[in-house]
Amino acid sequence: MVFLLMLVATLGCTQLSSQPVLKADTSPKIPYNPEQYVCFRTETHIVVDGVLDDKSWEQAPWSNEFVDIEGSLQPKPTFATRVKMLWDSDYFYIAAELEEPHIWANITEHDEVMFYDNDFEVFIDPDGDTHNYYEFEMNALNATWDLLLTKPYRDGALVVDSWEIPGLQSAVKIYGTLNDPTDQDEKWTIELAFPWKVLRECNPGQKIPEDGSQWRLGFSRVEWQTEIIDGKYVKKKGANGKNLPESNWVWSPQGVIAMHQPETWGYVQFSAKTNDAAFVQQADEDVKWALRQLYYRQKAYQAENNEFTDNLSALRMAEVKLNEKAFQPEITCYPTGFIASYPSLTEKGNWYIREDGKVWFEKN
């Protein structure tokens, strides 16, 4: 018995702990239901000027309107926001429309912290493993901030702020007057053209998407409450003298106030057609989500017990279902982490997840 306890401690797992409460669980507090979008191919040139009048945009459907970052847990956003997307062999195009009665912006320098202004944000994870993804932010002055993250902040991110997007095209059109509190504005629209020669860097094989490829994307809008003082827009403050918290409105709800949660971003499927293509849900995405729920539970268990566990009961994995059956992955623990795996539903091989949230597939 002493030997068994020593062996378990050496491996970094515990099979003997009683079932925990898992109070530290940070998993989304809403049902998992990411947005889906089919991105059609454009055969005509798009002029990136912020005015969404190119004929190509007519073939691109608008997304659903943005919701609060916590989804149904919070009220509907005050102002409407929506996006549409297109692609060709050179660029990934994004258009956005942001309803706003008072359009303001102060930041003019590149790579400043853009969300101190009202801003629009794009997050792109090409292979959907939650690691090595891009973040892009811009304000109504068309000031931009681009960075690359090796993993989410929760998993010990290395933030590469020096990363740049050579060849990026961005533009803003103001329907109203910028920084003028004396009138009421209508909206601002955005056009972006991300060059594939940059975005493909974090895609396996550094490939651009093919027909049917699916990437994970998040879109966010930061909105501050303001008031007019001495003819200028000023952020509202609370009783403590600090700025009131900003609102975070997103395309695909996160279920928590955390945008750096790539597994709950939306799905964008690239289509070689110019219209009329259906989104195809991949069966193995259900496996990956089940593994993600194991990851949430392992992180919560580790926060409370200073170790990971291969005890499925202790992790409450009976609550997780795959095809209406109990999800029973293989788990291996070691002193600083764990690896869990489960067979693919579509091909010979296994999906894996580890303690820093990375998900990957290995063929048998």
RONUMAR-573284 format. One record per residue (C-alpha): residue number from 1; residue in one letter; x, y, z. Coordinates in nm, 3 decimals. Each point is the difference from the previous one (the first is absolute). Example, Ala and Ser with C-alpha at 12.3 -4.5 7.8 and 13.67 -1.06 7.14 Angstrom:
% residues 2
@resi 1 resn A c1 1.230 c2 -0.450 c3 0.780 .
@resi 2 resn S c1 0.137 c2 0.344 c3 -0.066 .
//
This chain:
% residues 364
@resi 1 resn M c1 0.000 c2 0.000 c3 0.000 .
@resi 2 resn V c1 0.287 c2 0.237 c3 0.080 .
@resi 3 resn F c1 0.154 c2 -0.082 c3 -0.339 .
@resi 4 resn L c1 -0.328 c2 0.076 c3 -0.177 .
@resi 5 resn L c1 -0.029 c2 0.339 c3 0.167 .
@resi 6 resn M c1 0.359 c2 0.082 c3 -0.093 .
@resi 7 resn L c1 -0.064 c2 -0.103 c3 -0.362 .
@resi 8 resn V c1 -0.311 c2 0.218 c3 -0.027 .
@resi 9 resn A c1 0.187 c2 0.300 c3 0.142 .
@resi 10 resn T c1 0.283 c2 -0.057 c3 -0.246 .
@resi 11 resn L c1 -0.233 c2 -0.009 c3 -0.299 .
@resi 12 resn G c1 -0.172 c2 0.319 c3 0.112 .
@resi 13 resn C c1 -0.353 c2 -0.147 c3 0.011 .
@resi 14 resn T c1 -0.229 c2 -0.092 c3 0.279 .
@resi 15 resn Q c1 -0.254 c2 -0.280 c3 -0.019 .
@resi 16 resn L c1 -0.086 c2 0.018 c3 0.369 .
@resi 17 resn S c1 -0.147 c2 0.349 c3 0.047 .
@resi 18 resn S c1 -0.364 c2 0.040 c3 0.090 .
@resi 19 resn Q c1 -0.224 c2 0.172 c3 -0.253 .
@resi 20 resn P c1 0.071 c2 0.379 c3 0.010 .
@resi 21 resn V c1 -0.242 c2 0.285 c3 -0.032 .
@resi 22 resn L c1 0.208 c2 0.156 c3 -0.282 .
@resi 23 resn K c1 -0.080 c2 0.354 c3 0.111 .
@resi 24 resn A c1 0.279 c2 0.130 c3 -0.224 .
@resi 25 resn D c1 -0.178 c2 -0.117 c3 -0.317 .
@resi 26 resn T c1 0.036 c2 0.272 c3 -0.265 .
@resi 27 resn S c1 -0.189 c2 -0.177 c3 -0.279 .
@resi 28 resn P c1 -0.261 c2 0.197 c3 -0.199 .
@resi 29 resn K c1 -0.327 c2 0.051 c3 0.186 .
@resi 30 resn I c1 -0.217 c2 -0.034 c3 -0.311 .
@resi 31 resn P c1 -0.061 c2 -0.295 c3 -0.236 .
@resi 32 resn Y c1 0.273 c2 -0.057 c3 -0.257 .
@resi 33 resn N c1 -0.136 c2 0.131 c3 -0.331 .
@resi 34 resn P c1 0.260 c2 0.201 c3 -0.197 .
@resi 35 resn E c1 -0.111 c2 0.209 c3 -0.294 .
@resi 36 resn Q c1 0.058 c2 -0.137 c3 -0.352 .
@resi 37 resn Y c1 0.070 c2 0.191 c3 -0.320 .
@resi 38 resn V c1 0.068 c2 -0.108 c3 -0.359 .
@resi 39 resn C c1 0.257 c2 0.232 c3 -0.157 .
@resi 40 resn F c1 -0.045 c2 0.010 c3 -0.378 .
@resi 41 resn R c1 0.269 c2 0.063 c3 -0.256 .
@resi 42 resn T c1 -0.002 c2 0.329 c3 -0.186 .
@resi 43 resn E c1 0.095 c2 0.015 c3 -0.365 .
@resi 44 resn T c1 0.020 c2 0.378 c3 -0.019 .
@resi 45 resn H c1 0.239 c2 0.250 c3 0.154 .
@resi 46 resn I c1 -0.103 c2 0.168 c3 0.325 .
@resi 47 resn V c1 0.099 c2 0.362 c3 0.058 .
@resi 48 resn V c1 0.076 c2 0.035 c3 0.371 .
@resi 49 resn D c1 -0.134 c2 0.346 c3 0.076 .
@resi 50 resn G c1 -0.245 c2 -0.066 c3 0.282 .
@resi 51 resn V c1 -0.300 c2 0.043 c3 -0.231 .
@resi 52 resn L c1 -0.172 c2 -0.334 c3 -0.045 .
@resi 53 resn D c1 -0.121 c2 0.068 c3 -0.353 .
@resi 54 resn D c1 0.212 c2 -0.251 c3 -0.193 .
@resi 55 resn K c1 -0.220 c2 -0.240 c3 -0.193 .
@resi 56 resn S c1 0.185 c2 -0.291 c3 0.164 .
@resi 57 resn W c1 -0.149 c2 0.087 c3 0.338 .
@resi 58 resn E c1 -0.351 c2 -0.060 c3 -0.135 .
@resi 59 resn Q c1 0.071 c2 -0.376 c3 -0.014 .
@resi 60 resn A c1 0.121 c2 -0.007 c3 0.360 .
@resi 61 resn P c1 -0.267 c2 -0.045 c3 0.269 .
@resi 62 resn W c1 0.006 c2 0.203 c3 0.318 .
@resi 63 resn S c1 0.072 c2 -0.188 c3 0.319 .
@resi 64 resn N c1 -0.245 c2 -0.009 c3 0.284 .
@resi 65 resn E c1 0.015 c2 0.314 c3 0.211 .
@resi 66 resn F c1 0.251 c2 0.002 c3 0.283 .
@resi 67 resn V c1 -0.106 c2 -0.097 c3 0.351 .
@resi 68 resn D c1 0.149 c2 0.063 c3 0.343 .
@resi 69 resn I c1 0.321 c2 -0.194 c3 0.063 .
@resi 70 resn E c1 -0.186 c2 -0.202 c3 0.267 .
@resi 71 resn G c1 -0.276 c2 -0.080 c3 -0.246 .
@resi 72 resn S c1 -0.349 c2 -0.054 c3 0.138 .
@resi 73 resn L c1 0.120 c2 0.079 c3 0.353 .
@resi 74 resn Q c1 -0.005 c2 0.371 c3 -0.085 .
@resi 75 resn P c1 -0.236 c2 0.237 c3 -0.186 .
@resi 76 resn K c1 0.020 c2 0.063 c3 -0.372 .
@resi 77 resn P c1 0.261 c2 0.262 c3 -0.103 .
@resi 78 resn T c1 -0.115 c2 0.360 c3 -0.023 .
@resi 79 resn F c1 0.120 c2 0.044 c3 -0.360 .
@resi 80 resn A c1 0.007 c2 -0.247 c3 -0.288 .
@resi 81 resn T c1 0.322 c2 -0.148 c3 -0.139 .
@resi 82 resn R c1 0.043 c2 -0.251 c3 -0.283 .
@resi 83 resn V c1 0.266 c2 -0.130 c3 -0.237 .
@resi 84 resn K c1 0.037 c2 -0.169 c3 -0.335 .
@resi 85 resn M c1 0.296 c2 -0.178 c3 -0.162 .
@resi 86 resn L c1 0.143 c2 -0.090 c3 -0.341 .
@resi 87 resn W c1 0.327 c2 -0.145 c3 -0.129 .
@resi 88 resn D c1 0.212 c2 -0.047 c3 -0.311 .
@resi 89 resn S c1 0.346 c2 -0.138 c3 -0.068 .
@resi 90 resn D c1 0.171 c2 0.305 c3 0.152 .
@resi 91 resn Y c1 -0.217 c2 0.135 c3 0.282 .
@resi 92 resn F c1 -0.249 c2 -0.079 c3 0.271 .
@resi 93 resn Y c1 -0.251 c2 0.288 c3 -0.004 .
@resi 94 resn I c1 -0.208 c2 0.112 c3 0.298 .
@resi 95 resn A c1 -0.267 c2 0.271 c3 0.005 .
@resi 96 resn A c1 -0.164 c2 0.128 c3 0.316 .
@resi 97 resn E c1 -0.285 c2 0.237 c3 0.075 .
@resi 98 resn L c1 -0.020 c2 0.161 c3 0.345 .
@resi 99 resn E c1 -0.308 c2 0.199 c3 0.090 .
@resi 100 resn E c1 0.107 c2 0.295 c3 0.217 .
@resi 101 resn P c1 -0.174 c2 0.333 c3 0.076 .
@resi 102 resn H c1 0.319 c2 0.157 c3 0.137 .
@resi 103 resn I c1 0.316 c2 -0.098 c3 -0.185 .
@resi 104 resn W c1 0.327 c2 0.091 c3 0.171 .
@resi 105 resn A c1 0.362 c2 -0.112 c3 0.006 .
@resi 106 resn N c1 0.324 c2 0.136 c3 0.147 .
@resi 107 resn I c1 0.277 c2 -0.249 c3 -0.078 .
@resi 108 resn T c1 0.199 c2 0.073 c3 -0.314 .
@resi 109 resn E c1 0.318 c2 -0.207 c3 0.042 .
@resi 110 resn H c1 0.046 c2 -0.353 c3 -0.131 .
@resi 111 resn D c1 0.028 c2 -0.279 c3 0.260 .
@resi 112 resn E c1 -0.144 c2 0.207 c3 0.283 .
@resi 113 resn V c1 -0.248 c2 -0.175 c3 0.234 .
@resi 114 resn M c1 -0.298 c2 0.056 c3 -0.226 .
@resi 115 resn F c1 -0.282 c2 -0.108 c3 0.234 .
@resi 116 resn Y c1 0.051 c2 0.314 c3 0.208 .
@resi 117 resn D c1 -0.214 c2 0.147 c3 -0.281 .
@resi 118 resn N c1 -0.318 c2 -0.151 c3 -0.137 .
@resi 119 resn D c1 0.143 c2 -0.257 c3 -0.239 .
@resi 120 resn F c1 -0.058 c2 -0.297 c3 -0.233 .
@resi 121 resn E c1 0.201 c2 -0.318 c3 0.051 .
@resi 122 resn V c1 0.076 c2 -0.310 c3 -0.206 .
@resi 123 resn F c1 0.142 c2 -0.328 c3 0.135 .
@resi 124 resn I c1 0.117 c2 -0.277 c3 -0.235 .
@resi 125 resn D c1 0.105 c2 -0.355 c3 0.088 .
@resi 126 resn P c1 0.073 c2 -0.174 c3 -0.332 .
@resi 127 resn D c1 0.023 c2 -0.361 c3 0.124 .
@resi 128 resn G c1 -0.237 c2 0.024 c3 0.296 .
@resi 129 resn D c1 0.248 c2 -0.138 c3 0.256 .
@resi 130 resn T c1 -0.032 c2 0.318 c3 0.219 .
@resi 131 resn H c1 0.374 c2 0.067 c3 -0.040 .
@resi 132 resn N c1 0.186 c2 0.235 c3 -0.235 .
@resi 133 resn Y c1 -0.281 c2 0.236 c3 -0.090 .
@resi 134 resn Y c1 -0.028 c2 0.359 c3 -0.117 .
@resi 135 resn E c1 -0.161 c2 0.305 c3 0.155 .
@resi 136 resn F c1 -0.079 c2 0.321 c3 -0.187 .
@resi 137 resn E c1 -0.167 c2 0.314 c3 0.134 .
@resi 138 resn M c1 -0.091 c2 0.335 c3 -0.154 .
@resi 139 resn N c1 -0.191 c2 0.317 c3 0.089 .
@resi 140 resn A c1 -0.203 c2 0.255 c3 -0.193 .
@resi 141 resn L c1 0.320 c2 0.190 c3 -0.089 .
@resi 142 resn N c1 0.126 c2 -0.313 c3 -0.179 .
@resi 143 resn A c1 0.282 c2 -0.037 c3 0.251 .
@resi 144 resn T c1 0.093 c2 -0.368 c3 0.025 .
@resi 145 resn W c1 0.158 c2 -0.247 c3 0.241 .
@resi 146 resn D c1 0.113 c2 -0.345 c3 -0.108 .
@resi 147 resn L c1 0.154 c2 -0.274 c3 0.212 .
@resi 148 resn L c1 0.054 c2 -0.374 c3 0.012 .
@resi 149 resn L c1 -0.061 c2 -0.218 c3 0.306 .
@resi 150 resn T c1 0.161 c2 -0.339 c3 0.045 .
@resi 151 resn K c1 -0.287 c2 -0.110 c3 0.224 .
@resi 152 resn P c1 -0.280 c2 0.159 c3 0.207 .
@resi 153 resn Y c1 0.095 c2 0.210 c3 0.303 .
@resi 154 resn R c1 -0.153 c2 -0.262 c3 0.233 .
@resi 155 resn D c1 0.257 c2 -0.252 c3 -0.127 .
@resi 156 resn G c1 0.309 c2 0.220 c3 0.030 .
@resi 157 resn A c1 -0.003 c2 0.190 c3 -0.327 .
@resi 158 resn L c1 0.306 c2 0.145 c3 -0.165 .
@resi 159 resn V c1 -0.131 c2 0.317 c3 -0.165 .
@resi 160 resn V c1 0.192 c2 0.102 c3 -0.313 .
@resi 161 resn D c1 -0.090 c2 0.368 c3 -0.022 .
@resi 162 resn S c1 0.271 c2 0.059 c3 -0.261 .
@resi 163 resn W c1 -0.181 c2 -0.229 c3 -0.245 .
@resi 164 resn E c1 -0.126 c2 0.196 c3 -0.301 .
@resi 165 resn I c1 -0.227 c2 -0.052 c3 -0.302 .
@resi 166 resn P c1 0.190 c2 0.129 c3 -0.304 .
@resi 167 resn G c1 -0.240 c2 0.076 c3 -0.281 .
@resi 168 resn L c1 -0.304 c2 0.047 c3 0.225 .
@resi 169 resn Q c1 -0.263 c2 0.233 c3 -0.140 .
@resi 170 resn S c1 -0.244 c2 0.171 c3 0.235 .
@resi 171 resn A c1 -0.248 c2 0.285 c3 -0.037 .
@resi 172 resn V c1 -0.281 c2 0.169 c3 0.193 .
@resi 173 resn K c1 -0.302 c2 0.195 c3 -0.122 .
@resi 174 resn I c1 -0.172 c2 0.232 c3 0.251 .
@resi 175 resn Y c1 -0.370 c2 0.057 c3 -0.052 .
@resi 176 resn G c1 -0.017 c2 0.314 c3 0.208 .
@resi 177 resn T c1 0.277 c2 0.211 c3 0.150 .
@resi 178 resn L c1 0.290 c2 -0.132 c3 0.203 .
@resi 179 resn N c1 0.058 c2 0.147 c3 0.349 .
@resi 180 resn D c1 -0.286 c2 0.249 c3 -0.034 .
@resi 181 resn P c1 -0.250 c2 -0.023 c3 0.290 .
@resi 182 resn T c1 -0.225 c2 0.270 c3 -0.147 .
@resi 183 resn D c1 -0.176 c2 -0.237 c3 -0.240 .
@resi 184 resn Q c1 -0.115 c2 -0.361 c3 -0.019 .
@resi 185 resn D c1 0.178 c2 -0.250 c3 -0.221 .
@resi 186 resn E c1 -0.128 c2 -0.312 c3 -0.176 .
@resi 187 resn K c1 0.279 c2 -0.260 c3 -0.020 .
@resi 188 resn W c1 0.354 c2 -0.076 c3 -0.105 .
@resi 189 resn T c1 0.096 c2 -0.269 c3 -0.247 .
@resi 190 resn I c1 0.326 c2 -0.187 c3 -0.036 .
@resi 191 resn E c1 0.173 c2 -0.183 c3 -0.284 .
@resi 192 resn L c1 0.300 c2 -0.225 c3 0.055 .
@resi 193 resn A c1 0.217 c2 -0.205 c3 -0.233 .
@resi 194 resn F c1 0.231 c2 -0.244 c3 0.179 .
@resi 195 resn P c1 0.267 c2 -0.144 c3 -0.233 .
@resi 196 resn W c1 0.018 c2 -0.380 c3 0.001 .
@resi 197 resn K c1 0.377 c2 0.016 c3 -0.018 .
@resi 198 resn V c1 -0.014 c2 0.112 c3 0.363 .
@resi 199 resn L c1 -0.307 c2 -0.183 c3 0.133 .
@resi 200 resn R c1 0.124 c2 -0.335 c3 -0.129 .
@resi 201 resn E c1 0.299 c2 0.017 c3 0.237 .
@resi 202 resn C c1 -0.189 c2 -0.178 c3 0.280 .
@resi 203 resn N c1 -0.186 c2 -0.243 c3 -0.224 .
@resi 204 resn P c1 0.149 c2 -0.353 c3 -0.032 .
@resi 205 resn G c1 0.221 c2 -0.011 c3 -0.306 .
@resi 206 resn Q c1 -0.040 c2 0.378 c3 -0.027 .
@resi 207 resn K c1 -0.284 c2 -0.055 c3 -0.244 .
@resi 208 resn I c1 -0.280 c2 0.236 c3 -0.088 .
@resi 209 resn P c1 -0.350 c2 -0.143 c3 0.045 .
@resi 210 resn E c1 -0.142 c2 -0.248 c3 -0.248 .
@resi 211 resn D c1 -0.363 c2 -0.057 c3 -0.090 .
@resi 212 resn G c1 -0.164 c2 -0.127 c3 0.319 .
@resi 213 resn S c1 0.279 c2 0.107 c3 0.238 .
@resi 214 resn Q c1 -0.125 c2 0.121 c3 0.337 .
@resi 215 resn W c1 0.181 c2 0.256 c3 0.216 .
@resi 216 resn R c1 -0.102 c2 0.134 c3 0.341 .
@resi 217 resn L c1 -0.067 c2 0.374 c3 0.014 .
@resi 218 resn G c1 -0.113 c2 0.238 c3 0.269 .
@resi 219 resn F c1 -0.130 c2 0.354 c3 -0.047 .
@resi 220 resn S c1 -0.040 c2 0.245 c3 0.285 .
@resi 221 resn R c1 -0.110 c2 0.358 c3 0.045 .
@resi 222 resn V c1 0.104 c2 0.201 c3 0.306 .
@resi 223 resn E c1 -0.243 c2 0.276 c3 0.095 .
@resi 224 resn W c1 0.057 c2 0.250 c3 0.283 .
@resi 225 resn Q c1 -0.269 c2 0.207 c3 0.169 .
@resi 226 resn T c1 0.066 c2 0.370 c3 -0.055 .
@resi 227 resn E c1 -0.140 c2 0.338 c3 0.088 .
@resi 228 resn I c1 0.062 c2 0.344 c3 -0.146 .
@resi 229 resn I c1 0.210 c2 0.237 c3 0.214 .
@resi 230 resn D c1 0.129 c2 0.333 c3 -0.132 .
@resi 231 resn G c1 -0.089 c2 -0.101 c3 -0.355 .
@resi 232 resn K c1 0.192 c2 -0.329 c3 0.010 .
@resi 233 resn Y c1 -0.081 c2 -0.367 c3 0.044 .
@resi 234 resn V c1 0.115 c2 -0.122 c3 0.342 .
@resi 235 resn K c1 -0.032 c2 -0.351 c3 0.140 .
@resi 236 resn K c1 -0.255 c2 -0.026 c3 0.277 .
@resi 237 resn K c1 0.133 c2 -0.074 c3 0.347 .
@resi 238 resn G c1 -0.152 c2 -0.191 c3 0.288 .
@resi 239 resn A c1 -0.028 c2 0.102 c3 0.362 .
@resi 240 resn N c1 0.359 c2 -0.117 c3 0.056 .
@resi 241 resn G c1 0.129 c2 0.252 c3 -0.255 .
@resi 242 resn K c1 0.107 c2 -0.269 c3 -0.247 .
@resi 243 resn N c1 -0.130 c2 -0.047 c3 -0.354 .
@resi 244 resn L c1 -0.311 c2 -0.211 c3 -0.020 .
@resi 245 resn P c1 0.073 c2 -0.345 c3 -0.150 .
@resi 246 resn E c1 -0.011 c2 -0.021 c3 -0.376 .
@resi 247 resn S c1 -0.257 c2 -0.212 c3 -0.184 .
@resi 248 resn N c1 0.127 c2 -0.289 c3 -0.209 .
@resi 249 resn W c1 -0.224 c2 -0.096 c3 -0.292 .
@resi 250 resn V c1 0.098 c2 -0.300 c3 -0.207 .
@resi 251 resn W c1 -0.102 c2 -0.207 c3 -0.302 .
@resi 252 resn S c1 0.016 c2 -0.335 c3 0.179 .
@resi 253 resn P c1 -0.069 c2 0.014 c3 0.376 .
@resi 254 resn Q c1 0.275 c2 -0.116 c3 0.234 .
@resi 255 resn G c1 -0.214 c2 -0.077 c3 0.304 .
@resi 256 resn V c1 0.254 c2 0.179 c3 0.220 .
@resi 257 resn I c1 0.165 c2 0.342 c3 -0.013 .
@resi 258 resn A c1 0.308 c2 -0.127 c3 -0.181 .
@resi 259 resn M c1 0.063 c2 0.052 c3 -0.369 .
@resi 260 resn H c1 0.316 c2 -0.210 c3 0.005 .
@resi 261 resn Q c1 -0.193 c2 -0.325 c3 -0.001 .
@resi 262 resn P c1 0.048 c2 -0.120 c3 -0.360 .
@resi 263 resn E c1 -0.203 c2 -0.318 c3 0.046 .
@resi 264 resn T c1 -0.321 c2 0.204 c3 0.018 .
@resi 265 resn W c1 0.068 c2 0.225 c3 -0.298 .
@resi 266 resn G c1 -0.210 c2 -0.052 c3 -0.310 .
@resi 267 resn Y c1 0.067 c2 -0.229 c3 -0.296 .
@resi 268 resn V c1 0.077 c2 0.148 c3 -0.341 .
@resi 269 resn Q c1 -0.020 c2 -0.247 c3 -0.289 .
@resi 270 resn F c1 0.169 c2 0.111 c3 -0.323 .
@resi 271 resn S c1 -0.188 c2 -0.086 c3 -0.316 .
@resi 272 resn A c1 0.133 c2 0.000 c3 -0.356 .
@resi 273 resn K c1 -0.349 c2 0.097 c3 -0.114 .
@resi 274 resn T c1 -0.113 c2 0.359 c3 -0.033 .
@resi 275 resn N c1 -0.333 c2 -0.079 c3 0.170 .
@resi 276 resn D c1 -0.232 c2 -0.281 c3 0.108 .
@resi 277 resn A c1 0.212 c2 -0.230 c3 0.216 .
@resi 278 resn A c1 -0.102 c2 -0.159 c3 0.329 .
@resi 279 resn F c1 0.203 c2 -0.017 c3 0.317 .
@resi 280 resn V c1 0.111 c2 -0.355 c3 0.081 .
@resi 281 resn Q c1 0.039 c2 -0.088 c3 0.367 .
@resi 282 resn Q c1 0.303 c2 -0.224 c3 0.056 .
@resi 283 resn A c1 -0.073 c2 -0.300 c3 0.226 .
@resi 284 resn D c1 0.336 c2 0.015 c3 0.174 .
@resi 285 resn E c1 -0.077 c2 0.350 c3 0.125 .
@resi 286 resn D c1 -0.220 c2 -0.176 c3 0.257 .
@resi 287 resn V c1 0.300 c2 -0.205 c3 0.114 .
@resi 288 resn K c1 0.211 c2 0.313 c3 0.031 .
@resi 289 resn W c1 -0.270 c2 0.174 c3 0.205 .
@resi 290 resn A c1 -0.030 c2 -0.299 c3 0.232 .
@resi 291 resn L c1 0.377 c2 0.007 c3 0.051 .
@resi 292 resn R c1 -0.026 c2 0.372 c3 0.067 .
@resi 293 resn Q c1 -0.249 c2 -0.064 c3 0.279 .
@resi 294 resn L c1 0.251 c2 -0.242 c3 0.150 .
@resi 295 resn Y c1 0.261 c2 0.278 c3 -0.022 .
@resi 296 resn Y c1 -0.228 c2 0.243 c3 0.190 .
@resi 297 resn R c1 -0.053 c2 -0.256 c3 0.272 .
@resi 298 resn Q c1 0.368 c2 -0.087 c3 0.025 .
@resi 299 resn K c1 0.091 c2 0.367 c3 0.036 .
@resi 300 resn A c1 -0.262 c2 0.043 c3 0.272 .
@resi 301 resn Y c1 0.112 c2 -0.315 c3 0.180 .
@resi 302 resn Q c1 0.365 c2 0.106 c3 -0.017 .
@resi 303 resn A c1 -0.084 c2 0.346 c3 0.138 .
@resi 304 resn E c1 -0.161 c2 -0.158 c3 0.305 .
@resi 305 resn N c1 0.223 c2 -0.307 c3 0.051 .
@resi 306 resn N c1 0.341 c2 0.106 c3 -0.143 .
@resi 307 resn E c1 0.003 c2 -0.302 c3 -0.230 .
@resi 308 resn F c1 -0.178 c2 -0.150 c3 -0.298 .
@resi 309 resn T c1 -0.194 c2 -0.324 c3 0.012 .
@resi 310 resn D c1 -0.094 c2 -0.295 c3 -0.219 .
@resi 311 resn N c1 -0.304 c2 -0.071 c3 0.217 .
@resi 312 resn L c1 -0.296 c2 0.064 c3 -0.233 .
@resi 313 resn S c1 -0.241 c2 0.001 c3 0.294 .
@resi 314 resn A c1 0.201 c2 0.268 c3 0.178 .
@resi 315 resn L c1 -0.022 c2 0.209 c3 -0.317 .
@resi 316 resn R c1 -0.376 c2 -0.053 c3 -0.028 .
@resi 317 resn M c1 0.045 c2 -0.133 c3 -0.352 .
@resi 318 resn A c1 -0.327 c2 -0.192 c3 0.022 .
@resi 319 resn E c1 -0.161 c2 0.338 c3 -0.077 .
@resi 320 resn V c1 0.175 c2 0.009 c3 -0.340 .
@resi 321 resn K c1 -0.171 c2 -0.191 c3 -0.281 .
@resi 322 resn L c1 0.115 c2 -0.090 c3 -0.351 .
@resi 323 resn N c1 -0.268 c2 -0.139 c3 -0.229 .
@resi 324 resn E c1 -0.219 c2 -0.032 c3 0.310 .
@resi 325 resn K c1 0.251 c2 -0.233 c3 0.167 .
@resi 326 resn A c1 0.240 c2 0.062 c3 0.287 .
@resi 327 resn F c1 0.327 c2 0.152 c3 -0.120 .
@resi 328 resn Q c1 0.290 c2 -0.209 c3 0.128 .
@resi 329 resn P c1 0.336 c2 0.127 c3 -0.124 .
@resi 330 resn E c1 0.339 c2 -0.146 c3 0.081 .
@resi 331 resn I c1 0.193 c2 0.222 c3 0.243 .
@resi 332 resn T c1 0.368 c2 0.001 c3 0.087 .
@resi 333 resn C c1 0.127 c2 0.234 c3 0.270 .
@resi 334 resn Y c1 0.350 c2 0.114 c3 0.081 .
@resi 335 resn P c1 0.137 c2 0.240 c3 0.263 .
@resi 336 resn T c1 -0.076 c2 0.318 c3 -0.192 .
@resi 337 resn G c1 -0.288 c2 -0.095 c3 -0.226 .
@resi 338 resn F c1 -0.210 c2 -0.257 c3 -0.179 .
@resi 339 resn I c1 -0.081 c2 -0.136 c3 -0.344 .
@resi 340 resn A c1 -0.344 c2 -0.137 c3 -0.087 .
@resi 341 resn S c1 -0.105 c2 -0.174 c3 -0.320 .
@resi 342 resn Y c1 -0.305 c2 -0.138 c3 -0.177 .
@resi 343 resn P c1 -0.044 c2 -0.176 c3 -0.337 .
@resi 344 resn S c1 -0.114 c2 0.194 c3 -0.305 .
@resi 345 resn L c1 -0.356 c2 -0.064 c3 -0.113 .
@resi 346 resn T c1 0.097 c2 0.031 c3 -0.367 .
@resi 347 resn E c1 0.346 c2 -0.149 c3 -0.054 .
@resi 348 resn K c1 0.260 c2 -0.225 c3 0.159 .
@resi 349 resn G c1 0.181 c2 0.197 c3 0.264 .
@resi 350 resn N c1 -0.045 c2 0.191 c3 0.324 .
@resi 351 resn W c1 -0.069 c2 0.355 c3 0.110 .
@resi 352 resn Y c1 0.209 c2 0.131 c3 0.290 .
@resi 353 resn I c1 -0.011 c2 0.288 c3 0.246 .
@resi 354 resn R c1 0.256 c2 0.101 c3 0.262 .
@resi 355 resn E c1 0.019 c2 0.226 c3 0.303 .
@resi 356 resn D c1 0.061 c2 0.319 c3 -0.200 .
@resi 357 resn G c1 -0.312 c2 -0.061 c3 -0.209 .
@resi 358 resn K c1 0.166 c2 -0.093 c3 -0.328 .
@resi 359 resn V c1 -0.203 c2 -0.244 c3 -0.208 .
@resi 360 resn W c1 0.148 c2 -0.214 c3 -0.278 .
@resi 361 resn F c1 -0.057 c2 -0.316 c3 -0.205 .
@resi 362 resn E c1 0.231 c2 -0.296 c3 -0.056 .
@resi 363 resn K c1 -0.068 c2 -0.277 c3 -0.252 .
@resi 364 resn N c1 0.039 c2 -0.362 c3 0.106 .
//
